């Protein structure tokens, strides 16, 4: 197989647990880039956070941010999907009130929250970016007036609470949304039908390559649509079992340079 695109989840896949890219992974991706293979970061992260990773890699990357709902090629947005503008309010009132959890809201390059807690502060430290605390009613009025909505919503909480919120949302709606966990503590909510697999297809269409010519790496539920669309699907050694079971190959963990091993197996880099 001649590969033309490498698609990478970021947290738990490209980054180790210290939120850095291991040197062997940097070297293997640089070699792939020098071979003319494009690199895409397909991540739940917002653009500012994805750009930090691109800077560390020191190679240009396509950035499919906000769970693949907002794709940047250079400074150009080539693909964007939005939730219904009223979705954030419906989720806050119908599914988060019992837990008093702030809602995270991503729209384009912006990150809003309805309040701050330890999970918001943790993410702010990791990505060196402070969200704007905004009232949902005001945001909804802005979205309605401008004719768009958020690209993605996120709930951050302890694993048990995240499981309970996800189960309640799956059982009772809301309509027009899909959801998946990107880690034990994060539940991501995005437009119905939008996922990392759709992002991979949008990138391939723009590059005029086939999804069969792509190789993808992931570790969590959120990555499954991307791995299913890719020509070759590689699960990290630290991936959840569902990801490992559907992958073509299971590599080493994110802390052991698993991407480098996978690229060496399929690209000899």
N, C-alpha and C positions, 0 to 999 in steps of 0.2 A: 504494500500500500504506500502510495506517495501522499504524505500529509501536507496540507497547506495552512492549517489552522490548529492552534493549541488553545483549548478553553480551560480556564483555571478558576475554581472556587478559591477564595482567599483565606478566610479564617478557618483553621483546622485542616487546611490543605496546603496552600502555598506558604502560609506563615506557620512557624513553630509556636509553641505555647508561650514563648517570650515575645510574640508578635513581630518576629524578624524572619527574613528569608534566609534559609541556610545557604552557605557559600556554594556547596555543590549544586544546589538548585539554580542559583544565579548563573553559574557557569554553564549549565546544560541549556538553560533558556537563552542565554547569549549565543551559544552555538547554533541553536535552532533558528533564532532570529537571523543570524548570519547566513543560514541556508535559504533564507527567503520565506520562512514560515512565519505567519502572523500570530501574535500573542494576544489573547483576549482575557481580561479579568471579568468573570461573570459572577457577580457578588451581591450580597445583600447590602453592602456598604454604600454610603452616599458618595457622590463624586469627589468631594474634598478628601475623603478617607481613601478612596481608590487611587487618587493621585499621589498620596504618600507612598503607596506600594510601588506604583510605576516609577517614582523617583528613586526608590531603593534598588529596583531592578536595573535602572539606567538604560532601559530600552523602551521605545514607544509601544504603548499597549492600547488596544481598543478597550473601552471601559463600559461594560454593561452593568449599570449600577441599580440600586434600589430593587434588588431581586430580578434584575434584567428588564425592568420596565422603563428605564431611561438609559439609552445607549449613546455614548459619545465616541466619535472617531475624530481625534484631534479636539478642536473646540466645537465641532458640528454635532448637534443632536440628530441622529439618523433614525431614531425609533423612540416613541414614547406612548405609554398606556396609562390611563388614569382611572381611578375608582370613581363611582358616582359621588358628587360633591357632598351628599348628605350621609355617606357611609360612616365617616368618622364619628359623627354625633350619634348615629344609631348604635354603633359598637360601644361607645363610651356609656351611653344611657342604659343599653340593654344587656351588656355583658361584662362591664368592668366595675359597675357601681358597688357590687358586693365586696370587691377586693380593694377598692380605693387605689387603683393602679393608674399612674399617668399613661396617656396614650402618646406614642411617638408618631410623628407625621412627616413624611418625606415628599417634597414636591420640587421636581427639578433639582437644583443645587441647594435647596433650603431644607433645614431640619428644624421642625417645631416640636414642642412638647406641651402638654397641658399642665405639667407640674414637674418637679424634680425629685428624684429619690436616689438611692445608692446605685441602681442600675444605670440611670442616666449619667450620673457622675462618673461611673466606671468607664462607660463608653466615651465620654468627653475626654477623659485622660488618655485613653488608647489612641483616639484619632486626632487629638489636639484641636478640637472644635467644640464650641459652646452652642447648644441649640437656643432658639428663641422660645421663651414661654409665651404662649398665645392662648387667647380665649377661642374655643371652638366656634362659637356663634359668629364671631367677627370673621374668622377664617372662612367659614361656610358662606357668608355674605360675599366675601371677595371672590371665592371660587364661582359662585353662582353668577356674579356680575361679569367675570372674565370668561366664563364658559369652559372651565376645566376643574379638575379635582386633584387630590393627592395621587402620586404614583404608587405609594406604599404606606401601610401603617404597620406599627410594630408594638408588641407587648413584651416587656421585659420583667421577669419575676423569677421567684424560686421555681425549680422544676415541677414540684407538685402543683403549684398554682397555675403554671403555664398549661399543664396537662388538663386541669379542671376547666380552665377557660376555653381551651381548644375543644374539649368534649362538649361543652355547652353550646359553643358556636356551631359545631357540626350538627348538633341535634336540633337546633332552633333557628337556623339561618346564620347571619343575615343573607339576603339575596344579592347577587351580582358580585360576589367575592370568592376567591379561593384562598387557602392558607396552608402553610407548612412550617415546620420547625427548622430553624437554621442552627440551633444548638439546644441544649437542655433548658436554657433560660430565655430563649427568644422564640416568639411566635410571630411570623411575618404574614401579613394580609395584603393581597394584591388583587387587581381586577380579574374577574372570572376569565379563565382561559389563558391568562398571562403567566408565564413561568420562564425558567432559565432555558428550557428547550426552545420556546418561541424566540428567545433572545439569540440563541445559537443560529436558528434558521434565518433571522433577520440579518445577522452578521454575514452569514454565508451568501445570502442573496446580494448584499451590498458588494461583497468581494468577488462575486460570480464564481463561487466554488460550491461543491456539493457537500452536504453534511457528512457524507461518507468519507470525505477527505479531512475530517477533523478528529482530534483526539481530545478527550475531556477527563479531568480529574475532579473528584469530589468526595465528600465524607458524610453528608447529612441528607435528610429527607428533601430539603429544598433543592438539592442537586440532581435528584433522580430524573426529572424530565430532560435535563441537559445530557445526562449520561445515556439516556434512551435514544436521543436524537443523534448522538455522535457516532462516527464510524467505529471508534474504539473507545470503550468506557473503562476507566481505571479507578478503582476504589483505593482510598488510603488505608493503611494498616489500622488506623484509629477510627475508621468509618463505622457507622451503625451496621448491624447485620443485614438489613434490607438492601443497603447499598452494595455491600460485599457480595451478596447473593446474585445480583443482577449484572455485576461487572464482568468484563472480559479478563481482567487481571487485577489481583490485589497486591499492591506494592507495600513498601514499608510505611511507617507512620510519618506524620508531618514533622515530628522531632528527629526523624532519622533520614531526612532528605528523600522521602518517597517519590517525589516528582522526578528527581534525577535518575533514580533506578528505572522508573517507568519509561522515561524518554530514552534512556540507554537501550532498553529492551526493544522499543519500537522504532527508534530513529538512529540508534548507534551513535549517540552524542555523549 
